[in-house]
Amino acid sequence: MKIIGLTGGIGSGKTTVARMFEKLGVPVYNSDVEAKKLMHSSKTIQRELIDLFGELAYLDGDLNRSYIAKSVFKNTDMLKKLNEIVHPAVRKHFKKWCKAQDYPYVIQETALLFENNAQEFYDKVVLVTAPMEYRIDRILNRDQSTREDIVARMQNQLDDVEKLPLADFVIENIDLKETNEKVAEVHRVLLDFTKDI
């Protein structure tokens, strides 16, 4: 089984692309969703987050996402410490999840793949891109974020120009019909790649 990384900047449409792969039958692991689950279920992670962020990290046992987001998105040191707590737990959970899958390849959707220098973990990497204004508009439409907050979050991620040479496949996600066609094309190539040579 091959492991494919799916990444892209905030608002690029990674999850939309991931769903397209899922419709083709590909098992997809959403790192962001699973990280949130682990932050709720793991007592070890909860203790470490409270040590890092204080008692406000959890309210009535629930992760205080907005408080943590505000604490890290303009503080790269805190973001790094948060990632050092959560990423190893997600990696371990993902490896366990992989063992339960039965498909020629699986996809791990992860926002900070290149930022965390994790590309060597994957057999191939798919990068989802979209122009900056499209990305900002998408986030404004789905979140309660301000434009300033969005730009601050984007500054914690590498620019697409830096990611492009590191990716094996690039899917520009502007027109959904074209994105779907590109996903189907990449899927065919990946299925060929997984066959024994």
Secondary structure, DSSP 8 states (H G I E B T S, - for coil): -EEEEEEE-TTS-HHHHHHHHHHTT--EEEHHHHHHHHHHH-HHHHHHHHHHH-GGGEETTEE-HHHHHHHHTT-HHHHHHHHHHHHHHHHHHHHHHHHT--SSEEEEE-TTTTTTT-GGG-SEEEEEE--HHHHHHHHHHHSS--HHHHHHHHTTS--HHHHGGG-SEEEE-SSHHHHHHHHHHHHHHHHHHHS--
